[in-house]
Amino acid sequence: MRALLYLAVLVLAVLIVPSILRAWRRGAKSASRTQHDELVKDPVCQTYILVSRAVTTEVGGVPTHFCSRECAARYARGDSRR
């Protein structure tokens, strides 16, 4: 009886493990292709934010990143002190 149980577990492992390994390899390849997000400093409040989450406006043709719309508005008004 134990031999049948061991045989069933072995068959399941042989059928399932290769598909799990293929999915794991596919996930590892796609993760290595993702672009790393960059931290930038808000010129108004001096906090660091991810570029992907920043409010970005062009100032003098250069993209400038802010942590919020409020900081971007303060920068536009020239009120960049805390």
URQUI-V386864 format. One record per residue. N is the residue number from 1. RES is the residue in three letters. D_LAST is the distance of its C-alpha to the last C-alpha in Angstrom with 2 decimals. Layout:
N_RES_D_LAST / N_RES_D_LAST
This chain:
1_MET_76.00 / 2_ARG_73.29 / 3_ALA_74.13 / 4_LEU_73.43 / 5_LEU_70.07 / 6_TYR_69.13 / 7_LEU_70.38 / 8_ALA_68.30 / 9_VAL_65.12 / 10_LEU_65.94 / 11_VAL_66.53 / 12_LEU_63.26 / 13_ALA_61.39 / 14_VAL_63.10 / 15_LEU_62.18 / 16_ILE_58.57 / 17_VAL_57.21 / 18_PRO_57.57 / 19_SER_55.63 / 20_ILE_52.83 / 21_LEU_52.73 / 22_ARG_52.67 / 23_ALA_49.75 / 24_TRP_47.88 / 25_ARG_48.54 / 26_ARG_47.41 / 27_GLY_44.14 / 28_ALA_43.60 / 29_LYS_44.28 / 30_SER_41.88 / 31_ALA_39.10 / 32_SER_39.59 / 33_ARG_39.26 / 34_THR_35.85 / 35_GLN_33.00 / 36_HIS_30.29 / 37_ASP_26.80 / 38_GLU_24.25 / 39_LEU_20.75 / 40_VAL_18.13 / 41_LYS_14.53 / 42_ASP_11.94 / 43_PRO_10.65 / 44_VAL_7.31 / 45_CYS_6.42 / 46_GLN_9.22 / 47_THR_11.56 / 48_TYR_15.23 / 49_ILE_17.26 / 50_LEU_20.91 / 51_VAL_21.87 / 52_SER_24.20 / 53_ARG_21.53 / 54_ALA_18.87 / 55_VAL_18.43 / 56_THR_19.85 / 57_THR_20.08 / 58_GLU_21.80 / 59_VAL_20.08 / 60_GLY_22.85 / 61_GLY_25.20 / 62_VAL_23.07 / 63_PRO_21.84 / 64_THR_18.09 / 65_HIS_16.97 / 66_PHE_14.11 / 67_CYS_13.88 / 68_SER_14.21 / 69_ARG_15.27 / 70_GLU_12.20 / 71_CYS_10.13 / 72_ALA_13.25 / 73_ALA_13.41 / 74_ARG_9.97 / 75_TYR_11.17 / 76_ALA_14.52 / 77_ARG_13.46 / 78_GLY_11.81 / 79_ASP_8.42 / 80_SER_6.57 / 81_ARG_3.78 / 82_ARG_0.00
